[in-house]
């Protein structure tokens, strides 16, 4: 299956801490889902309309669509707590996430992509960590290492193409189509 996703990409130092935390969880569980996806907080998902092979647009149009999604989104983001949603663990993200998810959903539709199709990971929950079923052994979640408590304002909005096999957590391949920087200063 092929998906397109808009995601919030943290700055390098935050991405490094997030990646180290995910790798620690991987060592605890030996589950590949912890390493299956990029370090993005997924905001919106889309798929191509049935039978469509049309382009998403020129690089300039893509950059404009992503930049427009960031317009008016003010305030910092902060990594908070680990929380389960469905069968996945996420590192929650505090800040203007809801407004950014709404803008990202509009951008996905504006690119001519269908929304509402089941996506591998729920959008708007924060940073995906791993599937829970690999940690649970009938007694609930084990104690996890304390999550990193970091905040950031500078970040990127990234559009990726994600291709998955029958189990998206075991076989996923992605590539970046477009990235725009969130301007936080003068």
N, C-alpha and C positions, 0 to 999 in steps of 0.2 A: 504494500500500500504506500502511496506517496502523499505526504502532508506538507503543508507550508505553515510555518509558525512565526509569530512575532514574539520576541522575548527580550527581557531586560538583561543586559550583560553588565555585570559589575566591573569596576576598575580592576586592574591587574592585581593589586595587593589583596583585595577582597576575594577575587576569583581564586587566588592561590590558597587563602585560608579555607575557602569553601571546598576546594578540591582536596586539600589535606584532610578535612573533616570527612568528606565522602569516602576517601581512601581508608580512613580509620574504620568507618562503618563496613567497608568492603572486607577488611581483614577480620572483622568480628563475624561476618555472616558468610563470606565467600560467595556472595551473590553478585553476578555480573550486572544486575540492574543498576547498581550504584555507579557503574562506569559507562552505561549505555547511552547517556544523553549529554549534551554540552551543558556547561555551567550557566544556564539561563533560567530566569524566572519566566515561565511561559505565560503570555498575556492573552493570546488569541490563536486559534487554529483555523485552517481552511484547507479545502481540497479543490482540485480542478472540477469544473462542471462536467457532467457526463459528456463524453465525446469531444471535449475541448482540448485543443493543443495550442491555443493562443498564448502569446507571450504575456508576461506580467507587466510589460512596459519597458520603456527605455531606462537606463541607469539614472538619468536625471529625474524622470517621473517617479521612480522608486524612492530615490532620496527625498524628493518633495513629499511623498505620501508618508514616509517615516518621520520626517522633520515636523510635518503638520500634526502628527500624533503626539509629539512631545510639547507642542505649543501650549502654554498655559498650565503645564504640570509643574507645580512648585513644591518645594520642600525636600528634605533629605529622605533617604530610605535607611532602614535599620534591620539587620538580621535579628530575629527575636528567639522564638522557641521552636522546638521540634514538635510537630503535630501530625496526627494521622488523619487522612482524608481518604475514604474508600479503603483500598488495599495498599496505599502508598504512604510513605513518610515524606513530609516536606519541612524545610526550614522556613518558617513564616517570615514574611517581609512586611515591615511596618512602613507607613508613609502613604503617598498618594497613589497607591496601587489600584484601587477601584477606578479612579478617573482614567488612569493609564490603560487599564483593561478595556474600558469602554471605547477610548480613542483607538486602541489597537484593533478592536472588533470592527469598527467603522473602516479602518484602513484595509483590513483583510477583504471586506466586502467591496471596497473601492477598487481593489486589484482584480476584481472579477472572480474571486474565489467563493466557494460555497462554505457556509458555516453550519454548525449544528450537527455535523457528522461526528461520530465517536472519535475521540483523539486518544493517543496512547497515555497522555498525562493530562490531568485536569488543569485548565488554565486559571490563573488568578490566585493560586494557593501559596506561591513562594517558590523556593528552589527545591526541585525534586531531589530526594536523597536516595531512596530505594524502596523496593516492594516490601511490605510488612510480612507477607507469608513466609519469607525466608528467615525471618528472625523469630517468629512465633513457634513455640513448640508445645502448645497447649496450656501454657501458663502466663500468657500475655507477653508484652514487650519486655525484653531484658533491659537492665540499666544501660543507657547510652552515654557515651562521653559527652560532657557539657558542650552545648553548641556555642560556636563563636558569637560573641556579641559585638558586632561592628556596624558602623554606619557609613554612608557615602552619599554624595550628591552627584558627582561626576559619574557618568555611565554611558552606555550605548544602547540604542534600540536596534536589534538585529532581526533580519528576515532570513530564515533558513528553510531549506528544502530537506525533508526527512523521509527516508525510505526505510520501511520495516518489513520484516518477514512475518510469518504467522504469529510469533511471539515477539512483539516489539521490544521487550526488555532484554531479549537474548541476542537479537540481530537488528541493529539499527545503524544506518549510515546517514550522515548529514553533511551539508555544505552550506556555507554562508553565501547568500545572494546579495545582500546589501546591509550595510551598517551605517548608522548616523550617530554622531556624538550629541549628548545632551549638553547644551550650553548652560553653565551655572554661574558664570561670572560676567563681568562687563564686556 
